[in-house]
């Protein structure tokens, strides 16, 4: 996730901060259909701790969209529906939202959203198809890890098998699926299992996009407290790169997956199509790992962010 409002350096009056969106939505019009996160219990995440989850009343949402359509000088090509996991909304609510968005912004090229696997699975195949046909194109889904023990430890409240099922159902319904994984989320004790199982999960999903973030210990979160007590041992920057290399080494036989580590939390920005650039990406990681001055080539801690 990245922390940035659209089209301005301040928050427009229709957004309630903080606002988070994927790096690839930097130029998108961001609209909040929900506030906060419906789960908001992951031990590593502090993004929405200051917000109590609620659904924005549809008349308010519609009024904001209509006002923006009247006044926005830059017609958005992309729209991102916020906040965290707005896919918690029912199929009928999402259909209402998409109807007003496509009516007021008929030239929009892509509408995207964050989703949890849990809320994908709560919808029928018919509902997923209806939502897709109504205009929702891209779904970012936070897998975090392919290791069930890690998912349990961070209180993700979903199994790896269910994550795979959710992503495959989205693909079958015609969505562009972009899973998100977190480097270092298993700590030192689960690093290898996290890496190998996550690679296996991505192979099973075969997504068109994949993004990797790097764990940041956010004060006020349970995982930060566990680290302070010595119950969780975070990876250092080079161990994080070694974990990334293990994941990358296992990402074989993917059809056409665009892989990015361009999020502000990452130590080493990378981008490539795994079916053709995987070896070059591995070589780029090895170049850093084998360099005695490797630390100087990584993003420093004070620049990393959410």
N, C-alpha and C positions, 0 to 999 in steps of 0.2 A: 504494500500500500504506500501511497505517497500522500502527503498532507499539503493540499494546495487548493484554493478556490479557483473557479474558472473565470477567465476573461477579466480579472482584476487582481490587484494586490491586497484588497480588503474583501470582506465577506459581503456579498449582496444581501439585501434585506430578506430575501426568500430562503436563505440558507442559515441553518442553526449550527454553529461550530461546536466541536471540530468536525471537519469534513475530510474524508479519506477516499482516495480513488487509485486505481492501478496506474503505473507510469504511462501506459499506452493511451490513457484517457486524459492526458494533459491538455489537449485542445478541445475537449468535449464540454458541452453544456451539462452541468451537474444539477440534478433535480432530486430533492429528498421526498420520497414517498413514505419512508419510515424514518424515525429518529432513533439512533442507537442500534444496538444489536439484540436480536431476540434471544440469543443464547448467552452471550456476555459472561461466560464462566471459564473460558480457556485460561489456563494458568499463566500463559506467556503474554497475553494480550491486555494492554491498557488503553486501547484506542477509544473505547466508549464507556469507560468507567465513570465519567462525569455526566453521562446521560442516562435517564431512565427510558427504557424502550417504549415507544408508542407509535401507532400508525397515524400519519397525518390525515386528517379528514379529507375525503376526496373533493368536496366543494372548494376547500382551501387550495388543494393541489391544482385543480382545474383553473381556478382564478389566477394562480401564479403563472401557469403555463400560458393562459390567454393573454395576460399582461406582458409576458416576455415576448410572445409572438407579435404583439403590437409595437413593442418598443425596442426590441433587440436589433441593432444595426447590423451585426454579423449573424447571418443565418447559420445555425450550427449544422455541420455535416454529421456530427456524432452526438449522441445523448447518453449519459450514464445515469441510471436510476440508483440513488443512494437511499439509506445509509448501508451499514453492514447487513448483508443478507436480506435485502428487500424482497427476495423471492419467498419469504415467509408469508407474504400476502396470498390470499386465496386466488384461485384461477379467475374468479369473477372480478375481483379487485384489480388484478393485473390487466385483464382485458379492458376494463374501464380506463385505466391509465394509458394503455397503449393506443386506445381509440382516440383519446384527446391529443396525445403526442403526434400521432400520424396525421391527424386533422390539422393541427396548428402548425406543424412543421412537415409539410408534405415532401420536401426535398431531402429529408434526413436520410443518410446512407447507412447508419448503424445505430441500434439501440442496444445497450448492454447493461449488465447487472451483476452484483455479487450474489452468490447462492451457497448455501450449505447443502451437503449431500442429504441431510435429514429432510430438509424442506423440498428437495427435488423428489425424494421417494414418497412424500406425502401426496403427490399429485399423480393422477392416472396418466396413462399414455395418451389418452384422448385430450386431457387438459393440457399436457405438455405440447401437443401438436397445435391445439387452438391458440395457445400463447405465442408459439413460434409464428404461426400464420398471421397473427395480429400485429407482428412487427418486432418482437424481441429477437435479436440476432445472436448475441454473444453472452456467454455465461462464464464468469470467473468463479472458480470453486476452490476453496481453501482445503486442499488435501493435508497439508503440513507434513505428513509422513505416511509411508506405506507400512509401517511397523505397528501392529495392534497394541503392543505394550506401550510404545511412545504415545499413541493416541489416547490410551487410557490414562497414562501419567499426566498428560496435559489437559485432561478433562474435555476431550473433543466430543465425547458422547456419540460416537459412531464407529463402526468397524471398518477396516480396510476393504473387506468384501463389499460392504454397502456403498463405500465411496466409488468403487469400480462400477457397481451396478448403476449408481446414479449417473455417472459420466457416460456410460454406454447408452442409457436410456435417453439422455440429452442428445447425444450424437444421432441416435436412431430417429429422433424427432426433428432433426435438421439444424440443431444449434451448432455454432462454433464454440467449442469448449476449451477453456484456458485454465488448466489446473495450476495451483500455486503450492510450492513446497517451501519448507523452511530449513535451511542449513543450520546444523547445530542444535536443533530442538530436542534431540535425544541426549545431549550432553556427552561427556567422555564415555560413560558406561554403555550407552546404546548407539554409539556413532556408527559402527560397522553395520549393525543390524538395520538401523535407520536408513543407511545409504543403500544397502543391497535390496532391502524390501521396497524402498521407494522406487528404485529403478525398475523392479519387477512390476510394480503397480502401474507405472507410466507405460511400460511395454504392453500391459493388458488393456489400457485405455487407448493407446495410440492417438494422442490428441494432436490437433493442428498447432497448438501453442502450448508452451510450458514456461513458467517463470519460477525462478528461485530467489527467495529472500534469505537474509541471514539473521539469525536470532539476535535480538537486542533485549537485554534484561532491563525492563522498565520498572522503576521504583513504584511501589504500590501494588505490584502484581504478586501473585502467590509464588511464581517461579523465581522472581527476584529475591523474595524472602527465603526460599529454599536454598538459593545460592549463598545468601548471607549466612545461613546456618550450616553451610557445608554439605547440604543434602543433594545439591545439584552442582556438578562441575562443568562449567561452560568450556567450549573449545577455544583455543587461541586462534589467531588469524590463519596461521599455517595449517593447523589441524582442520580448520574449516575448509581450506582449499583441498586438503587431502580427502576430506569427506566428499566434496564436490567432484573430485576426480573419480572416486569410487562410483558415485552415482552416474557420472558421464560415461564411465567405462561399461556400465550395464545398460545404457540406452541404445541398444542395437535393434535393428529390424523395424524402425519406425517409418511410417509412410512418408510424411512431410511435416515434420514438427519444427516450428521456429522456437528456438530456445533463447532465453534472455536472463542475464543477471544484472540488468540495468537499474534495479531499484537502489535507492540511496543507502540501504542497509548493507549492501554487499561490499566486500573488500576488493573484488576484481570484476569490473564490468566485462561481460562477454555477450556475444550475439552470433547466432548462426543457425543454419538449417541442419538438423542432426543427421539426416540421411546423406548429406554431402559434406558437411563441415565438422563432423564429430572428431576426426583425428586432429584437425587443426586446433580445435578447442582444447583437446587433451594436451597437445603440444604447448599451447599457450599457458596452461596450468603448470605443466612440467617445467617450462622455462622459469617461471617464478619460484617454484618449489626447489629447483636446483641452483638458484642464485643465492650466494652468501648474503647479498644485500636485498633479499626478497622483501623484507619488511618495508623498505623504502619505496617499493613499487605498488604497495597496496593503499587503498583509501584509508587515511588516518581516522582514528576513533572520533575525533572531534568533528569530523565532517559527516560521519554516518548519521542516518536519521530514519524516521518512519515516514 
